[in-house]
Amino acid sequence: MTVAVLGGGITGLTAAWKLTEAGHGVRLFEAAPRVGGSVQTEAVGGWTIEAGPNSLQEDSPEIRSWLDALGLGAERIEAAPTARNRYIAARGRLVAFPSPSSPLQFLSTPLLSLRGKLGVLCELTHRRRVRPDDLSLGDFIRDHFGNEVLERLVQPFVSGIYAGDPERLSARHAFPRAWEAEKNAGSLIRAGAASARRRRELGLAPSPALVSFRRGLQALPGALAARLSPESILLNASVHAVEASSEGRWLVHWGGPDGARSQDFEAVVAALPAQSLSRLEIGRRGTPPLSLLGEIEHPPVASVFVGFRRDQVRHPLDGFGALVPAAEKRSILGVLFNSSLFPERAPAGHVALTVFAGGALQPEMACLEQGALLDRVLGDLRSLLGTEGEPAFVRCTLWPRAIPQYPLGFGRMLEAMAECERNHPGLFIGGSVRDGISLPDCMRSGASLAMRVS
């Protein structure tokens, strides 16, 4: 079978790899001059800069087996044990997040008041519940823990994952595991404890391994692309229409440096961003049937990589990083301690940090002129980490349309994609617009798409 794969991000690359393994003829179309989507690694003068995602969570044995199959086993590196430490800004300083397995740490943490801690303890009494309708993540968390936990703990956590606003995100679709945990266990805390117990019984680590590669995350799309023949990857190719023929085949229309072109295929896999899908003409050329997806918000995010000499930073940087609640009224969403996570991310005697700004709650921050943005970032780093002087290295990356948000009402968008597939046999839709935003989610989506085609 000949298959067109639209989109050269992790979903499209994984789908193309699995389809090729299954013996299908594949052509992958990517509008950009490179594959990999938001996964971008740059190495300069001993610094390893991740412009997009900084790590990958091996949240299932399947993910680890795929990395080994791609020949990335020797490249794979696990995050340092201190990565389990997380910090949250509270009243102008960084406070360690209490370990879920330590009642003493929880009871003594200054992150919550006594009333907030009592709200957490009361959550243990929640009974199983099946909700007839979706609700915002903000309302969902308030229902379980109260407003203080939402503002001090959950909101910064959501900013770290989605750069989103809990009041606008769908609890059911943005955090499906929490939704299912409530349905099956009632208490989210009891569900988490049961999950930890199952991992212990299976001989697994308390939490999935957090990994990267010696050359950075770019090794992943590089390995996927290397499993395809060079002639099967078409870059700078923007697909604008996929037209079904009466014989059940598909004519893909695209534009590129060589002008407008078309090619015939037996199936089409669409692993495109929401905006591209919303404009794609499908079936009989005319009004795009997925125009509804154009409503999905992608708030802008700035990624600011900064390097310092080690003696310029007072904080021990003994953790994954720090999150900053909106209630702190700062300019940044959070900061990752890159050189504490993985080796060789900074030259000897230096440390590397990645700071994020913008998102759904402060989109204007991401769009500041670079000098103004850097002034804001360095001001917050001086206050929270005790940095001194000017950084030794800086690299700023703006993502004007960063992470897709799964809003209230997202179910109707999922139904629109399902209906489009029903109306157009031989068309398969997936990726972060539908199946989850993390890198493992995108890999699973690509593999699922390939299986559905086969």
Secondary structure, 3 states (H helix, E strand, C coil): CEEEEECCCHHHHHHHHHHHHCCCEEEEECCCCCCCCCCCEEEECCEEEECCCCCEEECCHHHHHHHHHCCCCCCEEECCHHHHCEEEEECCEEEECCCCCCHHHHHHCCCCCHHHHHHHHHHHHCCCCCCCCCCEHHHHHHHHHCHHHHHHHHHHHHHHHHCCCCCCEEHHHHCHHHHHHHHHHCCHHHHHHHHHHHHHHCCCCCCCEEEEECCCCCHHHHHHHHCCCHHHEECCCEEEEEEECCCCCEEEEEEECCEEEEEEECEEEECCCHHHHHHCEECCCCCCCCHHHHHCCCCCEEEEEEEEEHHHECCCCCCCEEECCHHHCCCCCEEECHHHHCCCCCCCCEEEEEEEEECCCCHHHHCCCHHHHHHHHHHHHHHHHCECCCCCEEEEEEECCCCCCCECCHHHHHHHHHHHHHHCCCEEECCCCCCCCCHHHHHHHHHHHHHHHC
